[in-house]
């Protein structure tokens, strides 16, 4: 089942997406919530109803008012997440990024999954990403997959954690690398390098839709894994390619760590971290390692980023420059 959030008369509306058409939840059944937030909070009751109707829509045995997908303005599938964590689950990305800066692979990566909190109030969907001047100082994309939690839980074991996943979606963790690298010299962060925009979408895909792609997790790991091709293009030129199956730590294992001593809530978003080759930081580092004359590439105003993950759709964003010329990089003190 694919769940879509869009603007209807300037208000958030939840709909099912079937064969290129949207079906508003409140038109399908009076007991279905009209927003994703409410749907997630009443998941145990709402999901079976919606799933049954969705199956009939796919089979063509039910008739409801349909809206063409291309006639609406999509917003983030989860418009008001209760929190947003981002993990570090792809070994290839971590190892390559460390190699490119002459750092050995850190052994702790293989011992436990890690994550950081980012700004859940800066979650956005398809469309414009408006950036401040300092963000353009090495502005980067990050190709990821994200999940959303659909029921509350604490101290969740990895063997049971997949039951807490409402669905999957593409995530673009935009990163201002100069801000990020400066603040992380102080061993705190990432913060200002990450908190301005995180795009998710274009819709939320429930696990039953991905059953044909399910594979075994990597050796000595627990939880669902999926063979889904991932790629990213900038201005129509493909720059990144990977696979969701390359994720070393599963979302189940990440949930186990996230929920240790902490209550998770419906609406909590958790990102996978960057897939191998999934950002310019990694690509530029590898390029310069192989060729000292390699020309670095970073996102610029007007750039169009298109991320595609098999089974999850295509997330499109366009970079725009804010009208303000305010810079926090220029506020640094004691700089000669």
Secondary structure, 3 states (H helix, E strand, C coil): CEEEEEEECCEEEEEEEECCEEEEHHHHCCCCCCCHHHHHHCHHHHHHHHHHHHHHHHHCCCCCCCEEHHHCEECCCCCCCCEEEEECCCHHHHHHHHHHCCCCCCHHHHCCCCEEECCHHHEECCEEEEECHHHHCCEECCEEEEEEECCCEECCCHHHHHHHEEEEEEEEECEEHHHHHHHHCCCCCCCCCCCCCEEEEEEEECHHHHHHHEECCCCCCCCCEECCEEEEEECCEEEEEEEHHHCCCCHHHHHHHHCCCCEECCCEEEECCCCCCCCHHHHHHHHHHHCCCCCCCCCCCCCEEEEEECCCEEEEEEEEECCCCCCCHHHCCCCC
